[in-house]
């Protein structure tokens, strides 16, 4: 009898021991995600960054910024949050003020056009000299070889770090009055241009009346007839539904412009090195995606504009030459003004 009681006690103890081991293993398994989260906290400090873009929700800069923010949040388990503010919301639509907010550290990251960034240093405009590039491949080759380093140098002087670029587009021209096939067709037209003296001087040389205006005001101005037209890439023209208020589009590729992804250097330097490395990698990925977004979508957008009722005219090489000749003095003026270093950076002879 005593032996039987002892046996029962031993079996009961064994069962309790196995249950305890099982509970311990289960608890260990349940702790694994928390350990992973802890490792994430060590790798990336918890930080929220404000990011400003100039375009609407459907434009390449904002699309790229949204992609960046989404992937960073997911990959860091919410440790790094990037808040995206399209159309210069934080500055009330004032593109130049947005740059000031970045330089001051009110915002942390920004995507802005080279033309607008010329308010920091007018030599930024070297890359928007008329007819500098005939396609996106040429532009990328020069930028990645030496142009980006020159931009970075100028921006660093204002405490801004250059990271990467997105195609803002080969710029075309739209208007509500008539097809533009020759320089004479531009005579007297009020054309909205971005900030930057080179845009103003170029359109004056072509006989037009250029008007500098914040982008947030353009659609209404076109709709009301305050201005007759504007010049921009296909994606910008589409994202703002300008086909609703513009009848004519001329493909002339007169200027290539880039949008630059830049950060406040002081804020950036305070991030952990591993966070800097990670964010820089993600920015490069999103900008590469943004460049492809522009290049791959232009033919589709051209077809869309025609379907929406726009008359799209593409200049022949001979017709484009007439515009090149008309802008020859303007190009020479800015090559001399910006100097040898700027010209060498963008391989301008």
Secondary structure, DSSP 8 states (H G I E B T S, - for coil): -HHHHHHHHHHHHHHHHHHHHHHHHHHHHHHHHHHHHHHHHHHS--EEEEEEESS-TTSHHHHHHHHHHHHHHHHTTTSEEEEEE-TTGGGTT-HHHHHHHHHHTSSSEEEEEHHHHTTT-GGGGGGGSTTS-SSHHHHHHHIIIIIHHHHHHHHHTTTEEEEEEEEEEEEEEEESS----SGGGGTT-EEEE-SSHHHHHHHHHTT-EEEE--GGGHHHHHHHTSS-EEEE-HHHHHHTTGGGT--EEEEEEEEEEEEEEEEEHHHHHTS-HHHHHHHHHHHHHHHHHHHHHHHHHHHHHHHHHHHTT-EEEE--HHHHHHHHHHTHHHHHHHHHHHHHHHHHHTT--
